[in-house]
Amino acid sequence: MGGNGSHEFPPAAVETVVAAKQSVPVTIAALGTLEADQSIVVSPEIDGIVTSIDFTDGQRLKQGDTIITLDSDSLKARLMQTQARVTLTRANYDRASRLRKQGSGTERAFDEALNDMRSAEADLASAQADLNKATIKAAFSGTVGLRQVSLGQYLKAGAPIATLADVDHLRIDFRVSEVFLTRIEKDQEVGVSLDALPGQTFKGTITAIDPVVDVSGRALSVRAVLANEGGRLRPGLFGRVNIVTLTRNSVVLPEAAIVPQQTGGKAVYVVVEDAAAADAAKDAPRGHHSELRLVEIGERLPGQVEILSGVEPGDVVVTAGQLKLRDGAPVAPVSDVAKEAAPTSTPKG
């Protein structure tokens, strides 16, 4: 491949770069959508008329804060009625118990009194539970959405009141190929970038990995959770997930240096010094020729590509002018051409 100094055409001017190693993060990329870690549609469990609305749209609520209250007069009356019945049945039970101990009461009378008391206590617990349902409270701390009820409105059980979502922590579910099974693990850190917030990366942690691989797509479902510091993130945003699994120290070249081959492989042109120049005079300029080398591509970085094999650190690689080259063709790096073209200055005086 070396030149012999007798070329039919002048050397082609090319731009070059010296190959060097740098740290290359090996990443897994995936896509997903942000979702609230907890999100529910608040609804009443019983029918009733809205007597108070205790939140404003978009308000931050703590767990247990009241959201709305339904009319509870009939429920309170029922509770008082069952309380009176419990008082009576307890008195009857105490009386039957004393008579039983004295031997003047029958076993059946005692069992009936005990059954009546327990039935009354169960009715009391049911009445108290229904009364509690008239006050709808926040099941967890979060932000309430837009209200869908009005004061005085009659609500049926299950009617939507508002959405309550915990947006302090957001989750993102994504899928990765089964080939990455051994490179994904719980508590691993992920980076999430969002089209809505360009230039920013949000850190998250893998919290769960589906134990079953989807046989239809041969993919693994993974869930990560992000802390929504500053409240800038919103459920529903499209996210790009990147997981750094390891870091390699590899040769990195500009993407422009890569020359696609007809076989589907990738190659680069390396500038090599002519061997014949060794027989020339010591101070004579040496020529160069191109050498086509097949390379193995690794990770891709912005404007750059990792080279796994084919190029060593210190090699001079052509980055522009490859269309004029072939394997073994004479070349002249742009810097050498510039030196030859530069005028010689004559010292003054």
Disulfide bonds with the S-S distance in Angstrom:
none
